[in-house]
């Protein structure tokens, strides 16, 4: 199929792009990588009257680091995240999650901000960003505001973005000391949409107990489990502790059924992946501590 008729706009600056969004409002859609937007347009599930191409806005593509958070421009390609040594050093969970996105050809075109703004339930980057406690910069022609990743994803494929706003930057704070990470997912075939996914960070104290735990699961939105995280505080890493944390995280996890998997299957898969993610994150945290003492 072909998309419905639309007017094409090709801004070269962020100010120009924001002006166009302010002018056309909910009749417009920004185009970044197009890996999600174009198929929806081809099936005529959405019919924007105006398409605003952000690929000419060079100021939105970057990976920067200083003494503060890792900063990523919204149109940075997913493949750049996967291959960046800065991301590997400062935020390895993000790099690991990016490696699960579709195929290399998709990651070469898909953008970080585009995936986040799309808000697809099984997408890898939203789950990783919530786990990392990332913050998003949202800009319109008249305003700029910040939103926590956990508050950005509102419901199924719905985010906190207003029609005249763009997600322009992602900020990821430094990881806790002595922390390990893991992203786990299951899909029918390599490159398919995930049926279930889990991301975790585990930080250990000098005595080997868990000082901080973060666990986020795929669902109707990325779901971070405060109950599981609080349960693990002060515990020593162990299979029984991680199984119980996974049970607590998934017992009321809202899931959806479709032709690929039932809600019950997704919930059970998330429990398994949560245990695996916590186990691997704790192992990496222990390796970090061991490396410091050698």
Residue, then its C-alpha position, 0 to 999 in steps of 0.5 A: x500500500x501507499x500512504x495517503x497524500x501529505x505535504x513534505x517539509x525539510x527543515x534544516x534547523x531545530x527552530x524551523x522544525x519547531x515552528x512547523x510543528x507549532x503551525x500544523x499541530x496534530x496534523x503533522x508528524x515528525x519523521x526521523x528514521x521512519x522505521x515505525x512511522x512509514x509502515x503505519x503510513x503505508x497501511x494508512x493507520x495514520x494519515x498526517x497531512x504534513x510530514x516534517x523530516x528531521x534528518x536535515x537537522x544536524x544539531x539533533x544527532x550527537x553523543x556527548x559526555x562530561x562530568x554530568x549525564x551522558x547526553x544523546x541527541x534524539x536523531x542519533x542512530x540506534x547503530x551509533x549507540x550500539x557501536x559507541x565506546x563512550x556508551x559502552x563505558x558509561x552506559x553498557x545496559x543501553x548498548x546491550x539493549x540496542x543490540x536486540x533491536x530488529x536487524x542491523x539494517x533497521x538499527x542503521x536507520x532507526x533513531x533513539x528518539x524515534x523509538x522512544x516517541x513511538x512508545x511501542x510496548x515491546x521496544x527495547x529502548x523504553x525499558x532500558x531508559x526507565x531502568x537507567x532513570x533517564x530524563x528527556x528534554x521536550x521542546x516546543x516553539x514556546x517552551x522547554x521541559x524535562x520528563x523522567x522516562x518513567x513518566x514519559x510513557x503514558x499508555x499503549x503507544x501513548x507518551x507525554x509529548x504534546x502535538x507541537x513538541x519534539x523529544x530533542x535530547x536524552x540524558x542518562x545519569x552515571x551508574x551507581x558504584x559497583x553496579x552490573x546490568x543486563x537486558x534479556x528478551x525472548x522473540x520467535x525469531x532473531x529480529x522479531x518484535x520481543x514477546x517479553x523483555x526485562x532490564x535490570x541494574x544491581x549495585x552491591x555494597x562492600x559486604x556483598x549485599x544488594x544496595x540498589x536494584x532496578x527492574x523494568x519489564x515490557x508491558x502495556x508500558x515499561x513497568x518498573x517494579x518498586x515492590x521487587x526492588x525494595x524486596x531485594x535491598x539488603x539481600x545477598x544475591x541468590x537464586x531464591x531471592x531473584x525468583x521471589x523478586x521476579x514473582x513480585x514484579x510479575x504477579x500483577x503485570x498488565x499484559x496484552x494478548x495477540x496472535x503472537x502470544x497470550x497475556x499469560x505467556x508474556x507474564x510468565x516469560x517476563x518472570x523468567x527474564x526478570x530472574x535472568x536479568x537480575x542474576x546476570x546483573x549481580x554477576x557483573x556487579x561482583x566482577x566489577x568489585x573483584x576487578x577493583x581489588x586486583 
